[in-house]
């Protein structure tokens, strides 16, 4: 287990939660209404790139404080992304409740210019997304200085399969050597046994 596996597993768990939220239909709907659905798609794409870099980091024994800072930066961004998605989910629930409440809230909505509040919220959401996207991209671009390369899940699966094949071939080789040694020992035993039997019979005056 590598020295940074704890950080990697922690971040991957955070990403699992984030991806689950990004796949939520209510969240997609509110994102489209705010015009930030394309930004969220780009965000997911960048997170996929980060995941590929983590696949490489998990395969290495890295004793480098820069890697630790990089992973900590990822974790903090994961929290920021989670908070952002929670805000969107909360607004989606609020809209659903408002829609179901019907006429009782229609008067309240008329008193507050929805265009102004919606515009202000959308601007804040765009600003947050831009900030997160910029920081994520900086982390992706830092891979060269950290000695990390992109390893997709498919490539990782193939590498592990090839490693298992090498291990299996070694095991088969060892088993073959064991079999040959066993046959030799058994052959020597049979030969020594027949010689002993012949000598014992000779002692009694028998000859075979």
N, C-alpha and C positions, 0 to 999 in steps of 0.2 A: 504494500500500500504506500503510495507516494506521500511526501510531506504535506502536499496541498490538497489531498483527497477530501479532507473535511470541508474546505472552502468550496471545492468543486461540487460535492454532493449537496451542500447547502444551497448553492446558486441554482443547481439543476432542479431542486425541489421548488425553489421560488419561480423558476421558469415554467415548471409544470402548472403551477397555479395561474401564472400569467396567461399561458396558452389556453388554459381552460376558459378563462374569462374572455379572451379574444374570440373564442369560438361561440360565445353566447349570442343568441339571436337578438335578444333585447338590447344588448350592448352594441351590436352591429347596426341596429336600427337607429339608436340614438346617435351613433357616430355618423351615420349618413345624414341625419337631420342637421347635424352641426357642420357637415362638410369636412370631417376629419377622417373619414374611412380610408382614404388613400394614404394618409400619414400613418395610420395604424397598420396598414398592410406593409408599408416600408419598414416600420418598426419591427414587425414580425420577421421580415426578411433579414434584417440586421441581427436579430436575436438568433436566427438560424445559423448565421455565420459565426456568431460567438460560440454557439454550441459545438460547431465543427472544430473551433480552436480549443475548446475544453476537452474534446476527445483526444487531441494531441497532448495537452497538458497532463491528462490523467495517465498517459503512457510513459511519462518521464519522471525521473527522480531529479527534481529541480530544487536546488538550495540557493535561492535567489530572492532577496527582499523585494526586488522589482516585481516579481511574479506575485508575491503576496499583496503588494499594493494594487496591482492590476486586478486581482481577484476581489479584493475589498471594494475597489471601485465598481466592479460589476455588481456586487451584492447591494451596494447603496443605490445603484441605478435600478436594480430589480425592485427595491422597496418603493422608489419613486414611481416606477411604472405601475406597480400594484396599487398605489394610492390614487394615481390618475384613473385607472380602470374602476376603482371603487367609487370615485366621484361620478364617473359616467353611469355606473350601475345604479347608484343612488338616484341620479336624475331620471334614469329610465323608470325606476319604481315610482318616483314622484309623479312623473307624467302619466303613468298608468293609473295611479290612484286619483289623480286630478280628472282624467278622462272618465273614470267610473263614477266620480262624484256628481258629474253632470251640472245641472242648473244651480246647485247650491254654491258652486265656486265660480260660476260664469261671471257674476257681478264683481267678484274680487279681481278676476283677470282683466276685466274692463277698466278697473281703477288703476292698474299698473301697466304701463306700456310694455307689452311683451317683446316688441321688437328691440327695445333698448336693453332689457335684461338679457335677452338671448344673444344679442350682438356682443355684449360685454363678456358673457360667459364663454362664448366661442373664441373670442380674442385671447382670453386667459388660457383656454385649452390649447389653442394653437401655439401659444408662447411656451407652455410647458412641454408640448410634444417636440417643438423645435430644439429646446434645450436638451431634452433627453436624447434625441436623435443625434445631435452634435457630439455629445459626450460618448455615446455608444460608438459612433464612427471613429472617434479618436482612439478608443480602446481597440477597435478592430485594426486600425492602421499601426498600432504599437506592436503588432505581432512580430514584425521583422526584428525589432530591437530585442524582443524577448526570446527569439529563437523558436517561435511557434509556427506551425503550418496547419493548413486546413485539412482535417481528416473527417470525411463524411461518415455517417453511420454505416453506409454500405461498405466503404473502404475499410472501416474498422472491423466490420463483421468478416470480411474476406481475410484480413490480416490475422484475426484470431483463428479462423478456420485453417489457414496455412500453418500457423504455429501448432495447432492441434495435430495436423497431419505429420509435421516433423516429429512431434513428440510420440505420435503413434508409430511412426517408422522406427524410431529408436527403441520403442518397447518391443516391436516385432523383431528387431535385430537382436535385442537382448534375449528374447524368448528363443530365437533360433540358436544362439550361442549356448543357451542353457540346455537345449535339446541335444545338441551335438555333444556337449560335455557329459550329459547324462548317459547318452548312448555309449560313449567311450568308457565311462566308468562301469556301466553294466557289462560291456564287452570284456573289459579287463576282469570284472568279477567272475563272469562265466568261464573265462580262460583259466583264471587262478583256481576257480572252484573245480574244474575238470582235472587240473594238474594235481590238486590236493586229493581228489577222489581216486585218481590213478595211483598215487603214492600210497594211499591208505590201503588200497586193494593189494598192492605189491607186498605190503608188510604181512599180509595174510597168505602170501604165496599165490595170489591170483594175478592173472594178467589179462587185461581187456584189450 
